[in-house]
């Protein structure tokens, strides 16, 4: 029994020695942290009322900054900031002052980079930049044509009267001349009138073998004046058309159709089944 008890005591002593060695190793490795914590927490003052002198005078070794060996940056002290601070504590006033300094530096840098552009001088425009003047269109060529209207004398007789008018020259002189006739006399063309029914339009014109085929709208078919009106309207067209050297007679069409008569009754019907010449009205 005594031998067994002795073995247990030796085992316990060995365990305590092992624990003591572990504590000693931990203390040696973490000595700075351990003493720093005892000093900062005032452990001995709270337990025994006073801090041992070796702990109070102990100076901790500065730990080297971890770096990768590529770039080592030494932190510059902020102006007005105390060089010694307790670990893990921040000074709020120093932090605010740092922000102000940083903002002031940004503003100064910005003001230095601002450059005022030089005043722009307006250069005179070149002659090529000036607006080009539009070249005036050439004046239209004009030609004089003879138009035939009528006069009514004091006895009521209808007489032929011709006037000369200047119209624009083009590739269809006969068409332009007959259409000028259909517009009637102008204000300057006094003492004459037209008995062609109002609203009459020329729908087409062609000349072949001396015969001018003139196609009129349906208004040409009815004259409110009667026989004298039909006779006068045919005469006006025939004499005006035959002023052209290529035209000897006129064949009338109504709305593109060949008709024998125009008029609204037996007494006033006029034959248009064949071409009319100037001699037809003597």
C-alpha contacts under 8 A as a table, 3 or more apart, distances in Angstrom:
res1	aa1	res2	aa2	distance
1	X	4	X	5.16
1	X	5	X	6.27
2	X	5	X	5.17
2	X	6	X	6.16
3	X	6	X	5.14
3	X	7	X	6.42
4	X	7	X	5.22
4	X	8	X	6.48
5	X	8	X	5.15
5	X	9	X	6.33
6	X	9	X	5.19
6	X	10	X	6.29
7	X	10	X	5.13
7	X	11	X	6.24
8	X	11	X	5.05
8	X	12	X	6.24
9	X	12	X	5.15
9	X	13	X	6.18
10	X	13	X	5.09
10	X	14	X	6.14
11	X	14	X	5.04
11	X	15	X	6.21
12	X	15	X	5.04
12	X	16	X	6.23
13	X	16	X	5.13
13	X	17	X	6.11
14	X	17	X	5.07
14	X	18	X	6.14
15	X	18	X	5.06
15	X	19	X	6.23
16	X	19	X	5.08
16	X	20	X	6.04
17	X	20	X	4.97
17	X	21	X	6.13
18	X	21	X	5.11
18	X	22	X	6.21
19	X	22	X	5.03
19	X	23	X	6.19
20	X	23	X	5.07
20	X	24	X	6.11
21	X	24	X	4.98
21	X	25	X	6.11
22	X	25	X	5.11
22	X	26	X	6.08
23	X	26	X	5.04
23	X	27	X	5.92
24	X	27	X	4.98
24	X	28	X	6.12
25	X	28	X	5.11
25	X	29	X	6.17
26	X	29	X	5.16
26	X	30	X	5.84
26	X	31	X	7.63
27	X	30	X	5.22
27	X	31	X	4.89
27	X	34	X	7.08
28	X	31	X	5.04
30	X	33	X	5.39
30	X	34	X	5.93
31	X	34	X	5.03
31	X	35	X	5.98
32	X	35	X	5.36
32	X	36	X	5.86
32	X	60	X	5.88
32	X	61	X	7.38
33	X	36	X	4.99
33	X	37	X	6.05
34	X	37	X	5.28
34	X	38	X	6.32
35	X	38	X	5.02
35	X	39	X	6.00
35	X	55	X	6.58
35	X	58	X	8.00
36	X	39	X	5.09
36	X	40	X	5.94
36	X	60	X	7.67
37	X	40	X	5.15
37	X	41	X	5.87
38	X	41	X	5.43
38	X	42	X	5.91
38	X	43	X	5.28
38	X	44	X	7.37
38	X	55	X	7.97
39	X	42	X	5.26
39	X	43	X	6.92
39	X	51	X	8.00
39	X	55	X	6.67
39	X	56	X	6.84
40	X	43	X	7.99
42	X	45	X	5.38
42	X	46	X	6.35
42	X	51	X	7.22
43	X	46	X	5.38
43	X	47	X	6.30
43	X	51	X	7.79
44	X	47	X	5.01
44	X	48	X	5.50
44	X	49	X	6.33
44	X	50	X	5.77
44	X	51	X	5.01
44	X	52	X	7.40
45	X	48	X	5.60
45	X	49	X	3.99
45	X	50	X	4.29
45	X	51	X	5.38
46	X	49	X	5.64
46	X	50	X	7.73
48	X	51	X	7.96
51	X	55	X	6.97
51	X	56	X	6.60
52	X	55	X	5.55
52	X	56	X	6.40
53	X	56	X	5.00
53	X	57	X	6.07
54	X	57	X	5.29
54	X	58	X	5.76
55	X	58	X	5.09
67	X	70	X	7.47
67	X	71	X	7.32
67	X	72	X	6.77
68	X	71	X	7.18
69	X	72	X	7.08
77	X	81	X	6.96
77	X	83	X	7.24
78	X	81	X	5.48
78	X	94	X	7.98
78	X	98	X	7.15
80	X	94	X	7.80
81	X	94	X	6.27
82	X	85	X	7.01
85	X	89	X	7.04
86	X	89	X	5.75
90	X	95	X	7.90
91	X	94	X	5.38
91	X	95	X	6.39
92	X	95	X	5.08
92	X	96	X	6.34
93	X	96	X	5.21
93	X	97	X	6.18
94	X	97	X	5.04
94	X	98	X	6.13
95	X	98	X	5.12
95	X	99	X	6.41
96	X	99	X	5.13
96	X	100	X	6.34
97	X	100	X	5.10
97	X	101	X	6.23
98	X	101	X	5.12
98	X	102	X	6.11
99	X	102	X	5.06
99	X	103	X	6.14
100	X	103	X	5.15
100	X	104	X	6.07
101	X	104	X	5.11
101	X	105	X	6.14
102	X	105	X	5.15
102	X	106	X	6.36
103	X	106	X	5.14
103	X	107	X	6.30
104	X	107	X	5.15
104	X	108	X	6.15
105	X	108	X	5.09
105	X	109	X	6.12
106	X	109	X	5.16
106	X	110	X	6.12
107	X	110	X	5.00
107	X	111	X	6.11
108	X	111	X	5.13
108	X	112	X	6.20
109	X	112	X	5.14
109	X	113	X	6.35
110	X	113	X	5.22
110	X	114	X	6.48
111	X	114	X	5.41
112	X	115	X	7.99
125	X	129	X	6.07
125	X	130	X	7.03
126	X	129	X	5.26
126	X	130	X	6.81
127	X	130	X	5.35
140	X	168	X	6.56
140	X	169	X	7.46
141	X	168	X	6.01
141	X	169	X	5.52
142	X	166	X	6.27
142	X	167	X	5.52
142	X	168	X	4.43
142	X	169	X	4.91
143	X	166	X	5.47
143	X	167	X	5.56
143	X	168	X	6.17
143	X	169	X	5.50
144	X	164	X	6.42
144	X	165	X	5.56
144	X	166	X	4.37
144	X	167	X	6.35
145	X	164	X	5.64
145	X	165	X	5.53
145	X	166	X	6.32
145	X	167	X	7.27
145	X	177	X	6.87
146	X	162	X	6.48
146	X	163	X	5.70
146	X	164	X	4.53
146	X	165	X	6.38
146	X	240	X	6.55
146	X	243	X	7.18
147	X	162	X	5.49
147	X	163	X	5.44
147	X	164	X	6.24
147	X	165	X	7.22
147	X	177	X	7.64
147	X	181	X	6.09
147	X	236	X	7.86
147	X	240	X	5.40
148	X	160	X	6.91
148	X	161	X	5.76
148	X	162	X	4.24
148	X	163	X	6.45
148	X	181	X	7.49
148	X	236	X	5.21
148	X	237	X	7.58
148	X	239	X	6.63
148	X	240	X	5.72
149	X	160	X	6.11
149	X	161	X	5.17
149	X	162	X	5.85
149	X	163	X	7.71
149	X	184	X	7.98
149	X	185	X	7.77
149	X	192	X	6.13
149	X	193	X	5.67
149	X	194	X	5.26
149	X	195	X	7.82
149	X	236	X	6.03
150	X	158	X	6.36
150	X	159	X	5.41
150	X	160	X	4.52
150	X	161	X	5.06
150	X	162	X	7.85
150	X	192	X	5.54
150	X	193	X	5.40
150	X	194	X	6.10
150	X	195	X	7.50
150	X	232	X	7.49
150	X	236	X	7.89
151	X	158	X	5.66
151	X	159	X	5.06
151	X	160	X	6.26
151	X	161	X	6.35
151	X	191	X	6.76
151	X	192	X	5.08
151	X	193	X	6.32
152	X	155	X	7.88
152	X	156	X	5.63
152	X	157	X	5.45
152	X	158	X	4.62
152	X	159	X	6.18
153	X	156	X	5.32
153	X	157	X	5.48
153	X	158	X	6.75
153	X	159	X	7.52
154	X	157	X	7.42
158	X	228	X	7.81
158	X	232	X	7.83
161	X	192	X	6.90
163	X	189	X	7.55
167	X	176	X	7.95
167	X	177	X	7.92
169	X	173	X	6.87
170	X	173	X	6.08
172	X	175	X	5.51
172	X	176	X	6.32
173	X	176	X	5.12
173	X	177	X	6.00
174	X	177	X	5.13
174	X	178	X	6.24
174	X	205	X	7.59
174	X	241	X	6.88
174	X	244	X	7.73
175	X	178	X	5.39
175	X	179	X	6.20
175	X	202	X	7.81
175	X	204	X	7.56
175	X	205	X	6.19
176	X	179	X	5.21
176	X	180	X	6.15
177	X	180	X	5.06
177	X	181	X	6.31
177	X	240	X	7.82
177	X	241	X	7.93
178	X	181	X	4.94
178	X	182	X	6.37
178	X	202	X	7.51
178	X	237	X	7.19
178	X	240	X	7.26
178	X	241	X	7.16
179	X	182	X	5.03
179	X	183	X	6.60
179	X	201	X	7.51
179	X	202	X	6.54
180	X	183	X	5.38
180	X	184	X	7.25
181	X	184	X	5.65
181	X	185	X	7.81
181	X	237	X	7.90
181	X	240	X	7.98
182	X	196	X	7.14
182	X	200	X	6.93
182	X	201	X	7.28
184	X	193	X	6.98
184	X	194	X	5.74
185	X	188	X	7.90
185	X	189	X	5.59
185	X	190	X	7.53
185	X	192	X	7.03
185	X	193	X	6.32
185	X	194	X	7.18
186	X	189	X	5.17
186	X	190	X	7.71
187	X	190	X	6.56
189	X	192	X	7.00
194	X	233	X	7.58
195	X	229	X	5.78
195	X	230	X	7.98
195	X	232	X	6.27
195	X	233	X	5.53
196	X	200	X	7.41
196	X	220	X	7.05
196	X	223	X	7.52
196	X	229	X	7.48
196	X	230	X	7.97
196	X	232	X	7.59
196	X	233	X	4.75
196	X	236	X	8.00
197	X	200	X	6.01
197	X	219	X	6.34
197	X	220	X	5.85
197	X	222	X	7.08
197	X	223	X	5.75
197	X	224	X	7.76
197	X	233	X	7.89
198	X	219	X	7.36
199	X	219	X	6.35
200	X	216	X	6.88
200	X	217	X	5.83
200	X	218	X	7.30
200	X	219	X	5.03
200	X	220	X	5.46
201	X	216	X	5.76
201	X	217	X	5.33
201	X	219	X	7.78
201	X	220	X	7.97
202	X	205	X	7.67
202	X	214	X	7.27
202	X	215	X	6.04
202	X	216	X	4.70
202	X	217	X	6.47
203	X	214	X	7.81
203	X	215	X	5.34
203	X	216	X	5.48
203	X	217	X	6.52
203	X	255	X	7.52
204	X	214	X	6.05
204	X	215	X	5.10
204	X	216	X	7.33
205	X	212	X	6.93
205	X	213	X	5.67
205	X	214	X	4.70
205	X	215	X	6.29
206	X	212	X	5.64
206	X	213	X	5.33
206	X	214	X	6.84
207	X	210	X	6.34
207	X	211	X	5.50
207	X	212	X	4.30
207	X	213	X	6.19
207	X	246	X	7.71
207	X	247	X	7.06
208	X	211	X	5.34
208	X	212	X	6.57
210	X	246	X	5.57
210	X	247	X	4.63
210	X	248	X	5.06
210	X	249	X	6.60
211	X	247	X	5.78
211	X	248	X	5.99
211	X	249	X	4.99
211	X	250	X	5.60
211	X	251	X	6.82
211	X	275	X	7.52
212	X	241	X	7.64
212	X	247	X	6.02
212	X	248	X	7.71
212	X	249	X	6.25
212	X	250	X	4.79
212	X	251	X	6.16
213	X	250	X	5.94
213	X	251	X	4.81
213	X	252	X	6.17
213	X	253	X	7.25
214	X	250	X	7.05
214	X	251	X	6.28
214	X	252	X	5.34
214	X	253	X	6.08
215	X	252	X	6.21
215	X	253	X	4.52
215	X	254	X	5.74
215	X	255	X	6.35
215	X	256	X	5.73
216	X	219	X	7.88
216	X	220	X	6.34
216	X	252	X	7.50
216	X	253	X	6.12
216	X	254	X	5.12
216	X	255	X	5.95
216	X	256	X	7.54
217	X	220	X	6.05
217	X	221	X	7.95
217	X	254	X	5.80
217	X	255	X	5.16
218	X	221	X	5.51
218	X	222	X	7.82
218	X	254	X	5.90
218	X	255	X	6.08
219	X	222	X	6.05
220	X	223	X	7.34
220	X	254	X	7.49
221	X	254	X	7.17
221	X	262	X	5.06
221	X	263	X	6.03
222	X	262	X	6.83
222	X	263	X	5.35
222	X	264	X	6.58
223	X	226	X	5.96
223	X	229	X	6.04
223	X	230	X	6.15
223	X	263	X	7.05
224	X	229	X	7.39
225	X	228	X	6.72
225	X	229	X	5.08
225	X	230	X	7.83
226	X	229	X	5.25
226	X	230	X	6.39
226	X	268	X	5.97
227	X	230	X	5.19
227	X	231	X	6.14
227	X	267	X	7.69
227	X	268	X	4.90
227	X	269	X	7.47
227	X	270	X	7.82
228	X	231	X	5.17
228	X	232	X	6.09
229	X	232	X	5.13
229	X	233	X	6.13
230	X	233	X	5.33
230	X	234	X	6.33
230	X	263	X	7.75
230	X	268	X	7.82
230	X	270	X	6.90
231	X	234	X	5.55
231	X	235	X	6.25
231	X	270	X	7.71
232	X	235	X	5.03
232	X	236	X	6.11
233	X	236	X	5.19
233	X	237	X	6.49
234	X	237	X	5.39
234	X	238	X	6.19
235	X	238	X	5.21
235	X	239	X	6.02
235	X	278	X	7.70
235	X	281	X	6.77
236	X	239	X	5.60
236	X	240	X	6.13
237	X	240	X	5.26
237	X	241	X	6.07
238	X	241	X	5.27
238	X	242	X	6.05
238	X	249	X	7.02
238	X	250	X	6.05
238	X	276	X	6.82
238	X	277	X	6.58
238	X	278	X	6.57
239	X	242	X	5.31
239	X	243	X	6.51
239	X	278	X	6.24
240	X	243	X	5.58
241	X	244	X	6.18
241	X	247	X	6.66
241	X	250	X	7.46
242	X	245	X	6.92
242	X	246	X	7.79
242	X	247	X	5.03
242	X	248	X	5.67
242	X	249	X	6.64
242	X	250	X	7.95
242	X	277	X	7.98
242	X	278	X	7.74
243	X	247	X	7.44
244	X	247	X	5.55
245	X	248	X	7.52
247	X	250	X	7.66
248	X	277	X	6.53
249	X	275	X	5.84
249	X	276	X	5.34
249	X	277	X	4.55
249	X	278	X	7.53
250	X	275	X	5.00
250	X	276	X	5.15
250	X	277	X	6.59
251	X	272	X	7.39
251	X	273	X	7.90
251	X	274	X	6.31
251	X	275	X	4.23
251	X	276	X	6.46
252	X	258	X	7.40
252	X	272	X	6.31
252	X	273	X	7.87
252	X	275	X	7.12
253	X	256	X	5.55
253	X	257	X	5.38
253	X	258	X	5.11
253	X	259	X	6.66
254	X	257	X	5.25
254	X	258	X	6.68
254	X	259	X	7.02
258	X	273	X	7.17
259	X	262	X	7.56
259	X	272	X	6.62
259	X	273	X	5.85
260	X	271	X	5.66
260	X	272	X	5.08
260	X	273	X	3.92
260	X	274	X	7.71
261	X	269	X	6.03
261	X	270	X	5.23
261	X	271	X	4.54
261	X	272	X	5.35
261	X	273	X	6.65
262	X	269	X	5.60
262	X	270	X	5.33
262	X	271	X	6.75
262	X	272	X	7.03
263	X	268	X	5.83
263	X	269	X	4.50
263	X	270	X	6.35
264	X	268	X	6.76
264	X	269	X	6.63
265	X	268	X	5.53
265	X	269	X	5.93
266	X	269	X	5.53
271	X	274	X	7.71
272	X	275	X	7.00
272	X	276	X	7.73
276	X	280	X	6.09
277	X	280	X	5.35
277	X	281	X	7.82
278	X	281	X	5.95
278	X	282	X	7.56
279	X	282	X	5.49
